[in-house]
Amino acid sequence: MFSFEGRAMAGLEGDTVASALLANGERVLGVGPRGRPLGILDDTPFDPGMVVTAEGAPLAVGRPLCEGVALARAPRPRPSGPRALGLGGRLGTALRRFGQRPAPAEGVPVSPHEHAHLHTDVLVIGAGPAGLMAALEAARAGARVVLSEAQRDVGGWLTAVPSTTRLDALAPDAFIARTLGSLRQLEARLLLGAVAIEGATEGVVTLAEPMGAAATLTRLWHVHAREVILATGLAERMLAFRGNDRPGVMRASAVARFARRFGVRAGTEAVLITSGGPADDVAATMAEAGIAVVATVDVAAPRERVMRVVGRQGVEGVEIAAAGRARLVRCDLVAVAGGVVPRTIPGPGSGEERGGWRRVGGAAGVLDLAEALEAGAAAGRAAASGDGVARRISVAGAGRCAAGPEPAIVARADVFLDTRRTLTAADIRRARDPAAILAAAGPGEKGLIAAALGGRAASLLAEAERRQAMPLAEPAVAPVVTRVRRSPVHAAHREAGAVFEHHHGWARPVAFPHAGEGPADAACREALAAREAAALFDASGLGRVLAAGPSLADALRRLSGSTEPVDPAVHRLLPAIGEDGCVLDALQLVPAGEGVHLVGRGPADAVIARLIAIDPELLVADITDVATPFVLHGPQSAVVLDAVLDAPLVEGVRSVGRARATLGGVDVHITPERELGGAGFRIDVPTPFAAAAWVRLANAAWSAGGSIAGWGAARILGVEAGRAPLAAATAAKASAAELGLGLLSSDVRRLLVGLEPLGAAAPSVGARLVATRRRAQKTVALGEVIASERSLFLRRGVALALMTRGAARMGDVLYAVDGRSTTAVRVGPPSALTG
């Protein structure tokens, strides 16, 4: 059950917001910038700008329906500034939010998000017919495969063809089920509901996956792939006619998929509008669902056209002109089959221009189902460097899609080339920045907008491709483009020659290379200094949360997954467990009066969201910016610290666990730090005095034979000490017990282990662990490498892996295989340090 505008309604498991509202007869879901009613245009997450509100926050109608959620119509967008999108006058002000990545509604906080990294041989984007076959053939060839799909289920084109279609003598649904079963047996990883929001160079693609029951948290997957197959399919074009924004005007493919996937009829009597191509498949699927096609209009024909859609709050009929005569056809649904165009993802350059990228199926312009299946299978086999010929699938009973002619435009005040933003041809022609309109438009609207721009279209389309934004009404995507935050000592880092990386919105130093030294070599040198003398790290950006309240102990228990209350005075390290039971963060507990400071390895927002979900009455605050943390690590760290403090206090810190001291007359807090293995201290300095404190600490570290160090060295030290990187643990969906962070011992399926390379090279991240060097198609993976570094202190490579039955394999020699090389490794405990 759920509610819409205060009325109780019923939904079914697997429903999206759109399918549930349609099934309950709701057609008007919002109001556009001009005050015109808006309805459902598409059934995908790509329906640009169509949102409702869920508990006051915007929610795209393509997202899954949640039990008990309270939905309401989205408010009319209000003016937010003059001449937005380069449009003049009152209309332009109402459209400002649509010119860039969509922003959340006023007063609604941006959804918190977390980052995760995933390594694979082949990434397939899109789980339609071509994507399914590409993933299947790549997995059969022995490659590690990740298959991502923006929808919550797979099939794409196959979910819109008539049920009489046969693939290898199977109905479409049975064929999809068989393919999914094979992929699971081959251990391919499926990311459903993950929208590709950015395609970058060097084989890294960013996917946004809403998490939790109400999608209040978003996981941003950074997928590192040797080969990327773009199988994003086809988008149906919209056509220009009067009233084409009315609720009840929908893409024909969406009408068919609502019927096939959800058993929902978008109407009872439909007018089917085509553009010079066949629409037999759509008409047959509509007939199977009980939707009567009362008229078909081919607007590409010389003597047929749609004059207007009749109805104010929804479709009531269509006026059609044919052979010089006009007639009114009564209906409650208009299905638009305006031809198709390839769908792509944002990013620099086209797929052909990116190394290691392949377009297949509809994304490559293939309009025949059998050809798409064959092309996908061939691409998957080639991406995995597999031998032999990919399997062919026999297809019967399915027609072809049609590209159709270039769309014609009509310059009228009630004919919209972009129906979600209700932009007419005149609006687009007078825009000062039409490339922004193209960048934010859906693929089905770009042709109409380009036609309105005439001779300027080619150059503007190229500019739009360069700065394209995904047309999603998803507030969780907004943090991807927020400003970069800098540490209070950023200027000192830059003066010292730091190389920076962006991490959770912060610019932080990776390493401080000397002349002729690269960042990787500098990180190794700095890590060695931390083991032999002392190294000073700037830990700005690590989340720090203040939590307090009478139920604090129980909230921390639930946060950690423990069965006993958590006492901050006893427990110094606490895992934060997400809704899915996997590790969200690893927190250091620092008592603070009646409350506790939770110091994490990642940003504070995910931990705050989890604590509020556990206990809304708990006092929770983000205090990351109140103090700047520095970490001093190494055997000489006590000497360095005593040299800069106004009064020696190191021994007191060791015995008490936390102490207050003064540094240059400024009160600072000092706590022991053992996360990196060995002795160390964390010094929290009030942010206004951080720059001066850094200079004094750095000079003392250099005097003791140490160094300042970046996060590259911290990663090396962490792997040496057996600490799994947070991003790797999150990507592997590891539990606290598997990582050795659980407060109670328990039987676990996997265990974190250390790997000692038996050769010069360390295994690569993402490599699979197998028992034999010989490659075989059916080789069973025993585990996966999640971290790998080079250690000058140990004079060898060090690596960590999550392994099945890891405790029973201590001392075993296994092989790490990554698709290009094989490395022999010996299994041992996570920590590689002997002293």
C-alpha positions in Angstrom: 0.0 0.0 0.0 1.0 3.6 -0.6 -0.7 7.0 -0.8 -1.0 9.7 -3.5 -2.3 13.1 -2.6 -3.6 11.6 0.7 -5.5 8.8 -1.0 -4.6 5.2 -0.1 -3.7 3.1 -3.1 -2.5 -0.5 -3.8 0.7 -1.4 -5.7 2.3 -4.7 -6.6 5.8 -5.9 -5.9 8.1 -4.8 -8.7 6.0 -1.7 -9.6 7.6 1.6 -10.3 6.0 4.8 -9.2 4.7 5.4 -12.7 3.2 1.9 -13.2 1.5 2.0 -9.8 0.0 5.4 -10.4 -1.2 4.5 -13.9 -2.7 1.3 -12.6 -4.7 3.4 -10.1 -5.9 5.7 -12.8 -3.7 8.7 -12.0 -2.7 10.6 -15.1 -1.8 14.2 -13.9 1.4 14.0 -11.9 2.6 17.6 -11.9 2.4 21.0 -13.4 4.9 22.4 -15.9 6.6 25.9 -15.9 3.7 27.3 -17.9 1.1 25.9 -15.5 0.1 23.1 -17.9 -0.6 19.6 -16.5 2.1 17.0 -17.0 1.7 13.2 -17.1 3.8 10.1 -17.8 5.7 10.2 -21.1 8.0 7.2 -20.7 8.6 4.2 -18.4 12.3 4.6 -17.9 14.5 6.6 -15.5 15.2 8.8 -18.6 11.8 10.5 -18.5 13.4 14.0 -18.3 12.1 16.1 -15.4 9.0 14.0 -14.5 9.0 13.7 -10.7 6.5 13.4 -7.9 7.4 14.1 -4.3 7.9 11.4 -1.7 7.8 12.6 1.9 8.5 16.1 0.5 11.6 15.1 -1.5 11.6 14.8 -5.3 11.4 11.3 -6.7 11.7 10.3 -10.4 8.6 8.3 -11.5 10.8 5.6 -13.0 12.1 4.6 -9.6 10.7 1.5 -7.7 7.6 2.0 -5.5 8.2 1.6 -1.8 5.8 0.2 0.7 4.0 2.9 2.7 5.5 5.8 0.9 3.4 9.0 0.8 3.5 10.5 -2.7 2.2 13.9 -4.0 2.2 15.9 -7.2 5.3 17.9 -7.7 4.9 21.6 -7.2 5.0 24.0 -10.1 8.6 25.2 -10.7 9.0 28.7 -9.4 11.1 31.4 -11.0 14.6 31.3 -9.7 16.5 33.9 -11.7 16.4 36.0 -14.8 17.2 34.8 -18.3 17.8 31.2 -17.3 19.1 29.0 -20.1 19.6 32.2 -22.1 15.8 32.6 -22.5 14.4 36.1 -22.1 11.3 37.1 -20.2 9.1 35.5 -17.5 9.3 32.0 -19.1 13.1 31.9 -19.0 13.1 32.5 -15.2 10.9 29.4 -14.7 13.3 27.2 -16.5 16.6 27.9 -14.8 16.9 24.6 -13.0 16.6 22.6 -16.3 19.7 24.1 -17.9 22.2 22.1 -15.8 22.1 19.0 -13.8 18.8 19.1 -11.9 18.9 20.6 -8.4 16.8 19.4 -5.5 13.6 21.3 -4.6 14.0 24.3 -2.3 14.3 23.2 1.3 15.1 19.6 0.5 18.7 18.5 1.3 20.8 16.7 -1.3 20.8 13.0 -0.8 24.0 11.7 0.8 26.1 9.5 -1.3 29.0 7.1 -1.1 31.7 6.1 -3.5 32.7 2.6 -4.4 35.3 1.2 -6.9 34.8 -1.9 -8.9 37.4 -3.6 -11.1 36.4 -5.9 -14.0 37.5 -7.1 -17.4 34.3 -6.2 -19.3 31.6 -3.7 -18.4 28.4 -3.9 -20.3 26.2 -0.9 -20.0 22.6 -1.8 -20.8 20.8 -5.1 -20.4 18.7 -5.2 -23.5 19.0 -8.0 -26.1 22.5 -6.9 -27.3 23.8 -6.2 -23.7 22.6 -9.6 -22.4 24.3 -11.5 -25.2 27.5 -9.4 -24.9 27.7 -10.2 -21.2 26.9 -13.8 -21.7 29.5 -14.4 -24.3 32.2 -12.5 -22.4 31.5 -14.5 -19.3 31.6 -17.8 -21.3 35.0 -16.8 -22.6 36.3 -16.5 -19.0 36.2 -12.8 -18.5 35.0 -11.0 -15.3 31.8 -9.3 -16.3 29.7 -6.5 -14.8 26.3 -5.8 -16.4 24.6 -2.6 -15.5 21.1 -1.6 -16.3 19.2 1.7 -15.5 16.0 -0.2 -15.0 15.2 -2.5 -12.1 14.7 -5.4 -14.5 16.4 -6.5 -17.7 15.3 -7.1 -21.3 15.0 -3.7 -22.9 13.6 -4.2 -26.4 12.5 -7.7 -25.6 9.9 -6.3 -23.0 8.1 -4.4 -25.8 7.8 -7.1 -28.5 4.6 -9.2 -28.8 4.5 -12.3 -26.6 4.2 -14.4 -29.8 7.9 -13.5 -30.6 10.2 -16.5 -30.3 14.0 -16.5 -29.6 15.5 -20.0 -29.8 11.9 -21.2 -29.7 11.4 -19.5 -26.3 9.0 -16.7 -25.5 10.8 -13.4 -24.7 10.3 -13.7 -20.9 11.6 -17.3 -20.9 14.6 -16.3 -23.0 15.5 -13.5 -20.6 15.1 -15.9 -17.6 17.4 -18.4 -19.2 20.0 -15.8 -20.0 20.0 -14.4 -16.5 20.4 -17.9 -15.1 23.4 -18.5 -17.2 25.0 -15.2 -16.2 24.5 -16.0 -12.5 26.1 -19.4 -13.0 29.1 -17.7 -14.6 29.4 -15.3 -11.6 28.7 -12.2 -13.7 27.8 -9.2 -11.5 24.5 -7.4 -12.2 23.9 -3.8 -11.1 20.2 -3.1 -11.6 18.9 0.4 -11.2 22.4 1.8 -11.8 22.3 4.8 -14.2 25.5 5.6 -16.2 25.9 9.2 -15.4 29.4 9.7 -16.8 31.7 7.9 -19.2 35.3 8.9 -18.8 38.5 8.0 -20.6 40.8 5.2 -19.5 38.0 2.7 -19.0 36.4 4.3 -15.9 32.6 4.7 -15.9 30.5 6.3 -13.1 27.2 4.6 -12.2 24.6 6.0 -9.8 22.7 3.3 -7.8 20.0 4.5 -5.4 20.2 2.6 -2.1 17.7 1.9 0.7 14.0 1.5 0.7 13.3 5.1 -0.3 16.5 5.7 -2.3 17.7 8.3 0.3 21.3 7.3 -0.3 23.1 6.9 -3.6 26.1 4.8 -4.2 28.4 6.1 -7.0 30.2 3.2 -8.6 33.5 4.0 -10.3 33.9 0.9 -12.5 37.4 0.3 -13.8 37.1 -1.9 -16.9 39.5 -3.1 -19.5 36.7 -3.1 -22.1 33.4 -1.3 -22.1 30.5 -2.3 -24.3 27.9 0.3 -24.8 24.5 -1.4 -25.3 22.2 1.4 -24.1 19.7 0.7 -26.9 17.3 3.0 -28.7 15.3 6.1 -27.6 12.0 6.8 -29.2 11.6 10.3 -30.8 8.8 12.6 -29.9 6.8 14.3 -32.6 5.6 17.9 -32.7 1.8 18.5 -32.8 -0.6 20.7 -30.8 -1.2 19.4 -27.3 1.7 16.9 -27.4 2.4 17.6 -23.7 -1.1 16.5 -22.5 -1.3 13.7 -19.9 -2.1 10.6 -21.9 0.4 11.3 -24.7 3.1 8.7 -24.4 5.8 7.1 -26.4 4.5 3.9 -28.0 7.3 1.8 -26.7 6.4 2.9 -23.1 2.8 1.9 -23.7 3.9 -1.5 -24.8 6.3 -2.0 -21.9 3.8 -0.9 -19.3 1.5 -3.6 -20.6 4.2 -6.3 -20.9 6.2 -5.6 -17.8 3.5 -4.5 -15.3 0.2 -5.6 -16.8 -0.9 -2.0 -16.8 -3.1 -0.5 -19.5 -2.2 3.2 -20.1 -5.6 3.6 -21.7 -8.5 1.8 -23.3 -8.8 3.5 -26.7 -5.7 4.7 -28.5 -4.6 6.7 -31.5 -1.3 5.5 -32.8 0.8 8.2 -34.4 3.8 7.0 -36.6 6.4 8.7 -38.7 6.9 6.6 -41.8 7.9 3.3 -40.1 6.1 0.1 -39.2 4.4 -0.1 -35.9 3.1 -3.7 -36.1 4.9 -4.9 -32.9 3.6 -2.0 -30.8 0.0 -2.4 -32.2 0.1 -6.1 -31.5 1.3 -5.7 -27.9 -1.3 -3.0 -27.3 -4.0 -5.4 -28.6 -2.8 -8.2 -26.3 -3.2 -5.8 -23.4 -6.8 -5.0 -24.4 -6.0 -1.5 -25.8 -8.1 -0.8 -28.9 -6.3 1.1 -31.6 -9.1 3.3 -33.0 -6.9 5.1 -35.5 -3.4 5.1 -37.0 -1.9 8.3 -38.4 1.3 8.4 -40.4 2.5 12.0 -40.2 5.2 11.3 -42.8 2.4 10.7 -45.4 1.8 13.7 -47.6 -1.9 14.1 -46.8 -2.2 13.0 -43.1 -1.5 15.1 -40.0 -2.5 15.5 -36.4 -4.2 18.9 -36.0 -4.4 18.8 -32.2 -5.0 16.8 -29.0 -8.4 17.6 -27.4 -8.7 17.8 -23.6 -7.5 20.0 -20.8 -6.4 17.6 -17.9 -5.8 14.7 -20.2 -6.4 13.2 -23.7 -10.0 13.1 -24.7 -9.6 12.9 -28.4 -7.5 13.7 -31.5 -8.4 15.9 -34.5 -6.9 14.3 -37.6 -6.7 15.8 -41.1 -6.6 13.3 -44.0 -7.3 13.9 -47.6 -8.3 17.5 -46.9 -11.0 16.6 -44.4 -10.8 16.9 -40.6 -12.4 14.5 -38.1 -12.4 14.1 -34.3 -11.4 10.6 -33.0 -12.4 10.0 -29.4 -9.7 8.3 -27.3 -7.9 8.5 -23.9 -4.4 7.6 -25.1 -2.1 8.8 -27.8 0.8 6.5 -28.5 3.7 8.2 -30.4 6.0 6.0 -32.5 8.2 8.8 -34.0 11.1 6.6 -35.0 14.2 5.8 -33.0 17.7 7.2 -32.3 20.6 5.6 -30.5 20.8 6.3 -26.8 24.2 7.1 -25.3 25.7 8.2 -22.0 27.4 11.5 -21.1 31.1 11.7 -21.5 33.9 13.0 -23.7 33.8 11.8 -27.3 31.8 9.1 -28.9 32.2 5.5 -28.3 34.4 5.0 -31.4 36.7 7.7 -30.1 37.3 6.1 -26.7 39.9 3.4 -26.3 38.4 0.1 -25.3 34.8 1.1 -26.0 32.4 -0.8 -28.3 28.9 0.2 -29.4 26.4 -2.6 -30.1 22.8 -3.1 -30.8 20.5 -0.1 -30.8 23.4 2.1 -29.5 25.2 1.4 -32.8 22.0 2.1 -34.9 21.0 -1.6 -35.4 17.2 -1.7 -35.9 16.8 -5.5 -36.3 16.4 -7.7 -33.2 18.3 -10.7 -34.7 21.1 -8.4 -35.8 21.3 -6.8 -32.4 21.6 -10.2 -30.7 24.3 -11.4 -33.0 26.3 -8.1 -32.8 26.1 -8.2 -29.0 27.4 -11.8 -28.8 30.3 -11.0 -31.2 31.3 -7.9 -29.2 31.2 -9.8 -25.9 33.4 -12.6 -27.3 35.9 -10.1 -28.8 36.0 -8.0 -25.6 37.0 -11.1 -23.6 39.6 -12.0 -26.2 37.8 -15.3 -26.6 38.4 -17.8 -29.4 35.7 -19.4 -31.5 32.5 -18.0 -32.9 29.7 -16.5 -30.8 26.4 -18.4 -30.6 23.6 -17.3 -32.9 20.0 -16.9 -31.6 17.1 -17.7 -34.0 14.4 -15.0 -34.0 10.8 -15.4 -35.2 7.8 -13.1 -35.0 9.5 -9.8 -34.3 9.7 -6.9 -36.7 12.2 -4.1 -37.2 12.3 -0.7 -35.5 12.2 2.3 -37.8 14.4 5.3 -37.7 11.9 7.4 -39.6 12.5 10.7 -41.4 13.8 13.7 -39.7 11.0 15.2 -37.6 9.2 18.3 -38.8 8.5 21.1 -36.4 5.5 23.4 -36.0 6.0 26.9 -34.8 3.0 27.4 -32.5 2.6 28.4 -28.9 1.0 25.1 -27.9 3.4 22.8 -29.8 6.3 21.8 -27.6 9.6 20.5 -28.9 10.6 19.7 -25.3 7.4 18.6 -23.6 8.8 18.4 -20.0 10.1 21.9 -20.0 7.3 23.1 -22.4 9.7 24.8 -24.8 8.4 25.9 -28.2 10.3 26.5 -31.4 10.3 30.2 -30.6 11.7 29.7 -27.2 14.6 27.7 -28.5 15.4 30.0 -31.4 15.7 33.1 -29.1 17.7 31.2 -26.5 21.1 32.8 -25.7 22.6 29.3 -24.9 20.8 26.7 -27.0 23.6 24.2 -26.4 22.5 24.1 -22.7 19.0 23.1 -23.9 20.3 20.4 -26.1 22.6 19.1 -23.3 19.7 18.7 -20.9 17.2 17.3 -23.3 16.4 13.6 -23.6 17.7 11.8 -26.7 14.1 11.6 -28.1 13.8 15.4 -28.1 17.2 16.4 -29.5 16.1 15.9 -33.1 13.2 18.3 -32.8 15.3 20.9 -31.0 18.0 20.6 -33.7 15.5 21.0 -36.4 14.3 24.3 -34.8 17.9 25.5 -34.7 18.4 24.9 -38.4 22.0 25.5 -39.7 23.4 26.1 -36.2 22.4 22.6 -35.1 25.6 20.7 -36.0 28.0 22.9 -34.0 25.5 23.2 -31.1 25.0 19.4 -30.9 28.8 19.0 -30.7 28.9 21.5 -27.9 26.0 19.8 -26.1 27.8 16.4 -26.4 30.8 18.0 -24.8 29.0 19.2 -21.7 26.0 16.9 -21.7 24.1 16.4 -18.4 22.0 13.3 -17.8 18.3 14.3 -18.0 17.4 12.8 -14.6 15.3 14.4 -11.9 17.6 12.8 -9.3 18.8 15.0 -6.5 21.4 12.4 -5.6 23.3 13.1 -8.8 23.9 16.7 -7.8 26.8 16.1 -5.4 28.9 14.8 -8.4 29.2 18.4 -9.6 29.5 20.3 -6.3 32.5 22.5 -5.6 35.7 21.0 -4.5 36.6 21.6 -0.8 40.2 22.3 0.3 42.0 21.8 3.5 43.0 24.8 5.6 46.6 23.9 4.8 46.0 23.5 1.0 48.3 26.4 0.2 51.2 24.8 2.1 50.7 21.5 0.3 50.7 23.3 -3.1 53.9 25.1 -2.1 55.5 21.8 -1.1 54.8 20.4 -4.6 51.8 18.1 -3.8 50.0 16.1 -6.4 46.3 16.2 -5.6 43.3 13.8 -6.0 39.6 14.5 -5.5 38.1 12.3 -2.8 34.5 12.6 -1.6 34.5 16.3 -2.7 37.9 17.2 -1.1 41.1 18.0 -2.9 43.7 16.1 -0.9 47.4 15.4 -1.5 48.4 12.0 -2.9 52.1 12.6 -2.5 54.8 15.2 -2.4 57.2 14.2 -5.2 60.8 15.4 -5.3 62.5 16.5 -8.5 62.5 13.7 -11.0 60.2 11.6 -8.9 56.7 10.4 -9.8 53.7 10.3 -7.4 53.9 6.5 -7.0 57.6 6.5 -6.1 57.0 9.5 -3.8 54.3 7.6 -2.0 56.6 4.6 -1.5 59.3 6.9 -0.1 56.9 8.6 2.3 55.5 5.3 3.5 59.1 4.1 4.2 59.7 7.3 6.2 56.6 6.5 8.3 57.9 3.1 9.2 61.5 4.1 9.9 61.1 7.6 11.4 57.9 9.7 11.3 55.5 11.0 8.7 52.9 13.8 9.0 49.5 13.4 7.2 46.8 16.0 6.7 43.5 14.0 7.5 41.1 16.8 6.4 38.0 15.5 4.9 37.6 12.4 7.0 34.1 12.5 8.5 33.7 13.5 12.1 30.2 13.2 13.7 29.1 14.2 17.1 26.4 11.9 18.5 24.7 12.2 21.9 21.4 11.3 23.6 20.0 8.9 26.2 19.8 6.1 23.7 23.3 6.5 22.3 24.7 3.1 23.5 21.8 1.3 21.8 22.1 3.3 18.6 25.8 2.5 18.4 24.9 -1.1 19.0 22.5 -1.1 16.1 24.9 0.9 13.9 27.6 -1.8 14.5 25.4 -4.8 14.2 26.4 -6.0 17.7 24.1 -7.8 20.2 25.5 -5.8 23.2 25.4 -2.1 24.0 28.5 -0.2 22.8 30.5 1.7 25.5 32.7 4.4 23.9 35.1 4.2 26.9 35.8 0.5 26.0 35.3 0.2 22.3 37.7 2.3 20.3 37.0 0.9 16.8 33.4 0.4 15.6 32.1 -0.7 12.2 29.2 1.2 10.7 26.8 -1.2 9.0 24.5 -0.1 6.2 20.9 -1.2 5.6 22.1 -4.1 3.4 24.3 -5.5 6.3 27.6 -4.5 4.6 30.3 -2.1 5.9 29.5 1.5 5.4 32.5 2.9 7.3 35.0 2.0 10.0 34.7 4.5 12.9 37.1 5.5 15.7 35.2 6.3 18.9 36.4 9.3 20.9 34.5 10.1 24.1 33.3 13.7 24.3 31.4 14.6 27.5 28.0 13.0 27.4 28.4 12.0 23.8 31.0 10.6 21.4 32.9 11.7 18.4 32.7 9.2 15.5 35.8 9.6 13.3 35.4 7.8 10.0 37.5 6.9 7.0 34.9 8.4 4.6 32.6 11.5 4.6 30.2 12.1 7.4 26.9 12.2 5.5 26.4 8.5 5.1 27.0 7.8 8.8 24.7 10.7 9.7 21.9 9.3 7.5 22.3 5.9 9.0 22.2 7.1 12.6 19.1 9.2 11.9 17.4 6.2 10.3 18.2 4.1 13.4 17.1 6.7 16.0 15.5 10.0 14.9 15.7 11.3 18.5 19.4 11.1 18.6 21.4 14.3 18.5 23.7 14.1 15.5 25.9 16.8 14.0 28.6 17.0 11.3 31.6 18.6 13.0 34.1 17.8 10.2 35.0 21.5 9.8 35.3 22.4 13.5 38.8 21.0 13.8 41.5 20.0 11.3 43.0 16.6 12.1 46.6 15.7 11.5 48.1 12.2 11.9 51.7 11.8 13.0 52.8 8.2 12.4 56.1 6.3 13.0 58.5 5.2 15.7 59.7 8.8 16.2 56.2 10.3 16.3 56.4 10.7 20.1 59.7 12.5 19.9 58.2 14.9 17.2 55.0 15.5 19.2 56.9 16.3 22.4 59.1 18.7 20.5 56.2 20.9 19.4 53.9 20.8 22.4 54.2 23.5 25.0 54.5 20.8 27.6 55.4 17.1 27.1 52.3 15.0 27.3 52.8 11.9 25.2 53.0 9.4 28.0 49.7 10.7 29.4 48.1 10.2 26.1 49.2 6.6 26.0 47.8 5.8 29.4 44.6 7.8 29.3 43.8 7.4 25.6 42.8 11.0 25.0 44.3 14.3 26.3 44.1 18.0 25.9 47.4 19.9 25.3 48.6 23.2 23.9 50.6 23.8 20.8 51.8 27.3 20.3 49.3 28.5 22.9 46.3 26.8 21.1 44.3 24.0 22.8 44.5 20.8 20.8 43.2 17.3 21.4 45.5 14.3 21.0 44.5 10.6 20.7 46.5 7.5 19.8 46.2 6.4 16.2 46.9 2.7 15.3 45.0 2.3 12.1 48.1 2.3 10.0 50.0 -0.3 12.1 52.5 0.8 14.8 52.6 3.9 16.9 51.0 7.1 16.0 48.9 10.1 17.2 46.0 12.1 15.9 46.2 15.8 16.6 42.9 17.8 16.3 43.7 21.5 15.8 41.0 24.3 15.7 40.7 25.1 12.1 41.7 28.8 12.3 45.1 27.8 13.7 45.7 24.7 11.5 48.1 26.2 9.0 50.5 27.4 11.7 50.3 24.1 13.5 51.1 22.2 10.3 54.3 24.2 9.7 55.6 23.5 13.2 54.7 19.8 13.0 56.3 19.4 9.6 59.5 21.1 10.6 59.8 18.8 13.6 59.1 15.7 11.5 61.9 16.7 9.0 64.3 17.4 12.0 63.6 13.8 13.2 64.5 12.3 9.8 60.9 12.0 8.8 58.7 13.6 6.1 55.3 15.0 5.3 53.2 12.4 3.4 50.1 12.1 1.3 47.3 9.6 1.0 49.2 7.4 -1.4 51.6 6.6 1.5 48.6 6.1 3.9 47.1 3.5 1.5 50.4 1.6 1.5 50.6 1.7 5.3 47.0 0.5 5.6 47.5 -2.5 3.3 50.8 -3.4 5.1 48.8 -3.3 8.4 45.9 -5.4 6.9 43.4 -2.6 6.7 41.0 -3.0 3.8 40.4 0.3 1.9 36.9 1.5 2.6 36.0 1.9 -1.1 37.2 -1.7 -1.8 35.3 -3.1 1.1 32.1 -1.3 0.1 32.4 -2.4 -3.5 32.9 -6.0 -2.4 29.8 -5.7 -0.1 31.9 -7.1 2.7 30.5 -7.5 6.2 32.3 -6.4 9.4 33.1 -9.9 10.4 34.6 -10.7 7.0 36.9 -7.7 7.4 37.8 -8.5 11.0 35.9 -5.5 12.3 33.0 -7.4 14.0 32.6 -6.9 17.8 31.6 -10.6 18.1 33.2 -13.6 16.4 31.0 -15.4 13.9 31.1 -17.8 11.0 31.7 -15.9 7.8 31.5 -17.0 4.2 34.6 -15.0 3.2 37.6 -13.7 5.2 40.1 -10.9 4.6 43.6 -12.4 4.0 47.0 -11.1 3.1 48.8 -12.1 -0.1 52.6 -12.3 -0.5 53.7 -12.3 -4.2 56.2 -15.0 -5.0 57.6 -12.9 -7.9 58.6 -9.4 -8.6 55.1 -8.2 -9.6 52.2 -7.7 -7.2 48.8 -8.9 -8.2 46.4 -6.3 -9.7 43.3 -5.1 -7.9 40.3 -7.1 -9.1 42.3 -10.2 -10.0 40.6 -13.5 -9.2 42.3 -16.1 -7.0 42.4 -19.7 -8.4 44.0 -22.9 -7.4 45.8 -23.7 -10.6 47.9 -21.7 -13.1 46.3 -23.3 -16.1 43.4 -21.3 -17.6 40.1 -23.2 -17.9 36.7 -22.0 -18.7 35.1 -23.6 -15.6 37.8 -22.5 -13.1 36.3 -21.7 -9.7 37.3 -18.4 -8.2 38.3 -18.7 -4.6 38.5 -15.0 -3.9 39.3 -11.6 -5.3 42.2 -9.1 -4.7 40.7 -5.8 -3.3 44.0 -3.9 -2.6 47.6 -4.1 -3.9 50.6 -1.9 -3.2 54.4 -1.8 -3.4 56.2 -1.6 -0.1 59.8 -0.4 0.2 59.7 -1.3 3.9 58.9 -5.0 3.2 60.9 -4.9 -0.1 58.1 -6.6 -2.0 54.5 -6.2 -3.0 51.6 -6.5 -0.5 48.0 -7.3 -1.3 44.7 -8.0 0.4 41.9 -10.3 -0.8 38.5 -11.5 0.3 38.6 -15.3 0.1 36.2 -18.1 0.6 37.3 -20.3 3.6 40.3 -18.0 4.0 41.3 -19.3 7.5 41.7 -22.8 6.1 44.0 -21.6 3.3 46.8 -20.0 5.3 50.1 -20.8 3.7 48.6 -22.1 0.4 50.1 -21.0 -2.9 47.4 -19.7 -5.3 47.3 -17.7 -8.5 46.0 -14.3 -9.1 44.5 -14.0 -12.7 43.4 -10.7 -14.1 42.8 -11.6 -17.8 46.2 -10.5 -18.9 48.7 -11.9 -16.4 49.0 -14.6 -13.7 50.8 -14.0 -10.4 51.7 -16.7 -7.9 50.9 -15.6 -4.3 51.1 -17.1 -0.8 48.1 -16.7 1.5 48.7 -15.3 5.0 47.1 -13.1 7.7 46.0 -9.7 6.6 48.8 -7.8 8.4 52.2 -8.2 6.7 54.0 -6.5 9.6 56.1 -8.7 11.9 56.9 -6.2 14.6 
